[in-house]
Amino acid sequence: MTVITCKITDSVLKNVDAEIARINDTEVKGFHVRLGRVKADGSRTGAYYFYYRIGGRSGFQRNYKIEDVSSMSSPAARREAEKLKGKVKDNVDVFAEREAREQLAILHREAENEKAEKQDKEDKETVEYLLLEFTERYLKRERKRPESAISIFNNDVIPQIGKVPLSSVTSRLILNDCIDLIVDRGHKPHARKTLALIKQAFQFGVDRGLIEINPIANTSVTSNTGKEIARDRFLNDDELKQLFMDLPKVGITRQVQLVIELLCLTGCRVQELTLAEWSHIDFEKRMWHFPPENTKSRRGEEKPHYVPINDEIIKRLKELSVQFDFLGSKYVFPSVTNRTGLPGTQPIDKRSVARAIKRHIRPDDIDEPKGRFINVAAFTPHDFRRTLQTHLSKMKVDTIVTEKLLNHELAGMMRVYNQHDYMDERREALELWANKIKELRGE
């Protein structure tokens, strides 16, 4: 390595011979340039350095790189070397000082990156993010019909607290902004269902590592939504008679009237009827088949339900067939006002039945309705199931038979050991019930 000593200038550097590898400056002691080998294209790298000793003869030596030759002019590099020389005279280890400064900058960048990542995580991992993951990974896989839960999220949770970061969610926020609003509307059963569902979703979040603790794990459903009171509503003889008398007069469509009448005659759930297809009905064998996917049961325990049909049921089914034959629909209760698709391509909305009943029940503050209300106390479509079971029990029908009619699981070990379908007994029970309805209707 060839070393020369001269004043370092841009001109010297530009014209330096290839064999020279180092140039020591004559004006600033310790200031020098190191040059690399000449490359095939004639280019050459180099860097300005400042050599110094700190701590006297017993101290240590440093070689401080100032900058690459390509990035700094020689006058600027000399000025920087003079500054460094002044600091060294004051016993400052400029190399250690720079390392400390660079380390501090690294720590600052890491802190900023960590802050940004945390913010990005908070922006991404919101309540809505959790509920969507819970929906995709649990509800849609484990629930037979997740639509109800999804509707609760979309209507009663996400609009209120969906954008809140999971790290900021508290039990008070959930109760104030979601549950209390539902309770204040007078829908306590819905509030209970919503709170239980949110609690399940947040526990899912804990299991998936999205949050550390479930903010409502110990929140009492009863304390915040009121005590659940089991419904005991059923329609007595007078109410059934009044119902069938008023139904044709109050403005409910004939299609919904027939749903209501068939709910009463069969004891089926609303969704079982509204999803029914003509292919499920065997008029020759007088049997109505409800496939597993249309019945209420736990996922993995699905089974079909069979309802024997009698003349009263068949009469109404035939009327439906004639009334909507022009649609060519596969559904027994086709929708004629689809928002998506052509009329008849979807069944009617199961909620339309409850809405129709609620709209046409006589309000408590009206003493003398003028033919536009059903003149019985408020009831829901589900109350027809309790009505059927109560009346059949009065008619001495075996409880097991009514449980089979309602598609309930038998209690205890009977569920395992009693595999008899009681189909003949079911048929007799529904015949008794149809005759009673005819009698109440005055037929």
ZAMARGU-4260 file (C-alpha; in steps of 0.2 Angstrom, whole numbers, plus 5000, padded with zeros to 4 digits):
<rodrens>
0) 5000/5000/5000 | 5007/5017/4994 | 5005/5031/5006 | 5007/5050/5002 | 5006/5066/5012
5) 4999/5081/5004 | 4984/5093/5006 | 4969/5084/5002 | 4959/5092/4988 | 4946/5087/4976
10) 4958/5089/4962 | 4971/5078/4970 | 4958/5065/4973 | 4952/5066/4955 | 4970/5063/4948
15) 4977/5052/4961 | 4988/5037/4954 | 4981/5020/4955 | 4995/5013/4967 | 4991/5026/4980
20) 4979/5019/4993 | 4980/5032/5007 | 4983/5051/5008 | 4987/5060/5024 | 4982/5078/5025
25) 4996/5091/5028 | 4984/5104/5037 | 4974/5094/5049 | 4983/5080/5059 | 4974/5064/5058
30) 4963/5068/5043 | 4966/5056/5029 | 4958/5047/5014 | 4958/5029/5011 | 4956/5023/4993
35) 4950/5006/4986 | 4957/4997/4971 | 4953/5003/4953 | 4938/4993/4946 | 4937/4987/4928
40) 4927/5002/4923 | 4940/5014/4930 | 4930/5019/4945 | 4937/5019/4962 | 4929/5021/4980
45) 4936/5031/4994 | 4932/5038/5011 | 4938/5052/5022 | 4944/5047/5040 | 4950/5055/5055
50) 4963/5046/5066 | 4965/5051/5084 | 4971/5045/5101 | 4961/5048/5116 | 4967/5046/5134
55) 4986/5050/5131 | 4999/5037/5127 | 4991/5024/5138 | 4974/5027/5130 | 4967/5020/5114
60) 4967/5024/5095 | 4951/5027/5084 | 4949/5028/5066 | 4933/5038/5063 | 4925/5037/5046
65) 4918/5054/5041 | 4910/5051/5024 | 4912/5043/5007 | 4922/5053/4995 | 4908/5052/4982
70) 4896/5060/4995 | 4907/5075/5002 | 4919/5087/4995 | 4936/5088/5002 | 4934/5106/5010
75) 4918/5100/5019 | 4927/5084/5025 | 4942/5095/5032 | 4930/5106/5041 | 4922/5091/5049
80) 4939/5084/5054 | 4943/5100/5062 | 4927/5100/5072 | 4931/5082/5078 | 4949/5087/5082
85) 4942/5101/5093 | 4931/5088/5103 | 4945/5076/5105 | 4956/5090/5113 | 4941/5091/5125
90) 4944/5073/5129 | 4928/5068/5119 | 4928/5051/5111 | 4919/5056/5095 | 4918/5038/5089
95) 4909/5032/5105 | 4898/5048/5104 | 4892/5044/5087 | 4889/5026/5091 | 4878/5031/5106
100) 4869/5044/5095 | 4866/5030/5082 | 4860/5018/5095 | 4848/5031/5102 | 4842/5034/5084
105) 4839/5015/5082 | 4830/5015/5099 | 4819/5029/5094 | 4815/5021/5077 | 4811/5005/5085
110) 4799/5014/5098 | 4791/5024/5083 | 4789/5007/5074 | 4782/4999/5089 | 4770/5013/5091
115) 4765/5013/5073 | 4762/4994/5074 | 4752/4995/5089 | 4741/5009/5081 | 4739/4998/5066
120) 4734/4983/5076 | 4721/4994/5086 | 4715/5001/5069 | 4713/4983/5062 | 4708/4973/5078
125) 4691/4981/5082 | 4675/4974/5089 | 4669/4972/5071 | 4685/4963/5066 | 4682/4951/5081
130) 4664/4948/5077 | 4668/4945/5058 | 4681/4932/5063 | 4669/4924/5076 | 4656/4923/5062
135) 4667/4915/5049 | 4676/4903/5061 | 4662/4898/5073 | 4645/4903/5069 | 4645/4898/5051
140) 4653/4882/5055 | 4645/4877/5071 | 4627/4884/5070 | 4614/4877/5059 | 4606/4893/5055
145) 4618/4908/5060 | 4608/4921/5052 | 4599/4926/5068 | 4616/4929/5077 | 4623/4938/5062
150) 4608/4950/5061 | 4610/4954/5080 | 4629/4959/5076 | 4624/4969/5061 | 4610/4978/5069
155) 4613/4980/5088 | 4632/4979/5090 | 4643/4984/5075 | 4634/5001/5072 | 4636/5005/5090
160) 4654/4999/5095 | 4661/4991/5079 | 4675/5003/5076 | 4681/5003/5095 | 4698/4995/5096
165) 4697/4978/5106 | 4710/4985/5118 | 4698/4999/5123 | 4682/4989/5126 | 4675/4988/5143
170) 4660/4980/5151 | 4652/4997/5154 | 4654/5002/5135 | 4645/4986/5130 | 4631/4988/5142
175) 4629/5007/5139 | 4630/5007/5120 | 4622/4991/5116 | 4612/4981/5129 | 4604/4996/5138
180) 4598/5003/5121 | 4589/4986/5118 | 4582/4985/5136 | 4576/5003/5134 | 4566/4999/5119
185) 4557/4986/5129 | 4565/4971/5121 | 4573/4962/5136 | 4573/4944/5129 | 4582/4951/5114
190) 4594/4960/5125 | 4598/4944/5135 | 4601/4935/5118 | 4613/4949/5112 | 4623/4950/5129
195) 4625/4931/5129 | 4631/4931/5111 | 4643/4946/5114 | 4650/4936/5129 | 4653/4921/5118
200) 4661/4931/5104 | 4673/4939/5116 | 4678/4923/5124 | 4682/4917/5107 | 4693/4932/5105
205) 4702/4927/5121 | 4704/4909/5114 | 4711/4916/5098 | 4723/4928/5106 | 4715/4943/5100
210) 4712/4950/5117 | 4719/4945/5134 | 4703/4945/5145 | 4684/4944/5141 | 4678/4961/5147
215) 4661/4954/5151 | 4665/4937/5157 | 4658/4940/5174 | 4644/4951/5168 | 4627/4945/5174
220) 4614/4944/5161 | 4600/4944/5173 | 4606/4960/5182 | 4608/4970/5166 | 4593/4963/5156
225) 4581/4958/5170 | 4575/4940/5175 | 4570/4929/5161 | 4551/4924/5162 | 4546/4909/5153
230) 4531/4912/5142 | 4515/4903/5147 | 4504/4911/5134 | 4492/4899/5125 | 4475/4902/5116
235) 4460/4896/5125 | 4444/4890/5116 | 4436/4907/5116 | 4452/4915/5109 | 4454/4902/5095
240) 4436/4904/5090 | 4438/4923/5090 | 4455/4922/5080 | 4447/4911/5066 | 4432/4923/5066
245) 4443/4939/5064 | 4457/4933/5053 | 4448/4935/5036 | 4442/4953/5041 | 4458/4962/5047
250) 4467/4964/5031 | 4480/4951/5033 | 4485/4943/5016 | 4477/4926/5013 | 4494/4918/5011
255) 4499/4924/5029 | 4481/4919/5035 | 4485/4901/5029 | 4502/4901/5038 | 4494/4905/5054
260) 4480/4892/5052 | 4493/4879/5048 | 4504/4884/5062 | 4489/4881/5073 | 4484/4864/5065
265) 4501/4857/5065 | 4511/4864/5079 | 4526/4867/5068 | 4538/4881/5070 | 4536/4896/5058
270) 4553/4893/5049 | 4548/4874/5046 | 4533/4880/5037 | 4540/4895/5027 | 4554/4884/5021
275) 4543/4870/5016 | 4543/4864/4997 | 4529/4855/4988 | 4541/4840/4985 | 4541/4837/5004
280) 4522/4833/5004 | 4516/4816/5000 | 4497/4819/4997 | 4494/4800/4994 | 4502/4794/5010
285) 4496/4810/5019 | 4513/4814/5026 | 4522/4831/5027 | 4541/4829/5028 | 4552/4842/5035
290) 4571/4839/5031 | 4584/4841/5044 | 4591/4857/5037 | 4574/4865/5040 | 4571/4859/5058
295) 4578/4865/5074 | 4592/4854/5081 | 4610/4855/5086 | 4623/4854/5072 | 4628/4836/5070
300) 4611/4830/5078 | 4600/4835/5064 | 4585/4823/5059 | 4570/4825/5049 | 4552/4828/5056
305) 4536/4820/5049 | 4519/4827/5052 | 4504/4817/5047 | 4492/4828/5037 | 4473/4827/5038
310) 4458/4834/5028 | 4459/4851/5036 | 4478/4853/5033 | 4476/4846/5015 | 4462/4858/5011
315) 4473/4873/5015 | 4488/4866/5006 | 4477/4864/4990 | 4471/4882/4992 | 4489/4887/4992
320) 4493/4877/4977 | 4479/4884/4967 | 4483/4902/4973 | 4501/4902/4968 | 4501/4890/4954
325) 4505/4904/4941 | 4522/4906/4949 | 4528/4889/4947 | 4537/4890/4963 | 4544/4875/4973
330) 4540/4883/4989 | 4523/4881/4998 | 4523/4899/5003 | 4532/4908/4989 | 4537/4926/4991
335) 4529/4937/4977 | 4539/4953/4982 | 4557/4947/4981 | 4570/4961/4982 | 4582/4949/4974
340) 4577/4937/4961 | 4560/4934/4952 | 4544/4931/4962 | 4543/4913/4968 | 4561/4910/4969
345) 4562/4912/4987 | 4550/4908/5002 | 4541/4922/5012 | 4551/4929/5026 | 4547/4920/5042
350) 4546/4937/5051 | 4532/4943/5041 | 4520/4931/5051 | 4525/4938/5068 | 4524/4956/5060
355) 4506/4953/5053 | 4500/4946/5070 | 4508/4961/5080 | 4500/4974/5068 | 4483/4967/5069
360) 4481/4963/5087 | 4469/4974/5096 | 4479/4988/5106 | 4475/4989/5124 | 4470/5007/5123
365) 4455/5003/5111 | 4439/4998/5119 | 4428/4995/5104 | 4438/4989/5089 | 4428/4991/5072
370) 4432/4975/5063 | 4451/4979/5060 | 4459/4970/5074 | 4460/4952/5080 | 4451/4954/5097
375) 4462/4943/5108 | 4477/4947/5119 | 4494/4948/5111 | 4502/4932/5106 | 4516/4926/5095
380) 4517/4912/5081 | 4527/4901/5093 | 4512/4902/5105 | 4503/4890/5094 | 4514/4876/5099
385) 4510/4879/5117 | 4492/4880/5112 | 4492/4863/5103 | 4501/4854/5117 | 4490/4862/5131
390) 4473/4857/5122 | 4479/4840/5117 | 4484/4837/5135 | 4466/4842/5140 | 4460/4829/5128
395) 4470/4815/5137 | 4483/4813/5123 | 4499/4805/5129 | 4513/4818/5132 | 4525/4808/5122
400) 4514/4810/5107 | 4513/4828/5109 | 4532/4830/5111 | 4534/4820/5095 | 4522/4831/5086
405) 4532/4846/5092 | 4548/4838/5087 | 4555/4839/5104 | 4568/4827/5111 | 4561/4815/5124
410) 4568/4818/5141 | 4582/4808/5150 | 4585/4790/5145 | 4569/4789/5135 | 4578/4799/5121
415) 4590/4784/5120 | 4579/4769/5122 | 4562/4774/5116 | 4564/4774/5097 | 4546/4772/5093
420) 4540/4785/5081 | 4521/4786/5087 | 4516/4790/5070 | 4499/4782/5071 | 4496/4791/5088
425) 4502/4807/5080 | 4489/4806/5066 | 4475/4802/5078 | 4480/4817/5089 | 4480/4829/5075
430) 4464/4822/5069 | 4456/4826/5086 | 4464/4843/5086 | 4457/4847/5068 | 4440/4842/5073
435) 4441/4853/5088 | 4446/4868/5077 | 4432/4864/5065 | 4420/4864/5080 | 4426/4881/5086
440) 4424/4888/5069 | 4406/4882/5069 | 4409/4870/5054
</rodrens>
